[in-house]
Amino acid sequence: MKRSRMEVGRWRMLRQVGRRKSRWLEAQSRRNIRIHSIRKRLLSRHRHSLLFIASYEA
């Protein structure tokens, strides 16, 4: 069955939109991973420095 020009155009647009959305989501999750790793590193450094302060005072 042959599809009309309008149908083909609509189908292509839908596919493009879906692809763009999935790419955007992927990029977002990558950014979030980076943010989380930076936060984790900062927290561990902070805890580490607190440990040293506590050991010197004791």
C-alpha positions in Angstrom: 0.0 0.0 0.0 1.4 3.4 -1.0 1.4 6.1 1.5 0.5 9.7 0.7 3.1 12.4 0.8 1.5 14.0 3.9 1.6 10.7 5.7 5.2 10.1 5.0 6.1 13.7 6.1 4.2 13.3 9.3 5.9 10.0 10.0 9.3 11.4 9.4 8.6 14.4 11.7 7.4 12.1 14.5 10.5 10.0 14.2 12.8 13.0 14.2 11.1 14.4 17.3 11.4 11.1 19.1 15.1 10.8 18.3 15.8 14.4 19.4 14.0 13.8 22.7 15.9 10.6 23.4 19.2 12.3 22.6 18.3 15.1 24.9 17.5 12.7 27.8 20.7 10.9 27.2 22.7 14.1 27.5 20.8 15.1 30.6 21.6 11.9 32.4 25.2 12.2 31.5 25.3 15.7 32.9 23.6 14.5 36.1 26.1 11.7 36.5 28.9 14.3 36.3 27.2 16.6 38.8 26.7 13.7 41.2 30.3 12.6 41.0 31.6 16.1 41.6 29.3 16.4 44.7 30.4 13.1 46.0 34.1 14.1 45.6 33.5 17.3 47.5 31.6 15.6 50.3 34.3 13.0 50.8 37.0 15.7 50.9 34.9 17.6 53.4 34.5 14.5 55.6 38.2 13.7 55.3 39.2 17.2 56.4 36.8 16.9 59.4 38.4 13.6 60.4 41.8 15.2 60.5 40.6 18.1 62.5 39.0 15.8 65.1 42.2 13.6 65.3 44.4 16.6 66.0 42.2 18.0 68.8 42.0 14.7 70.6 
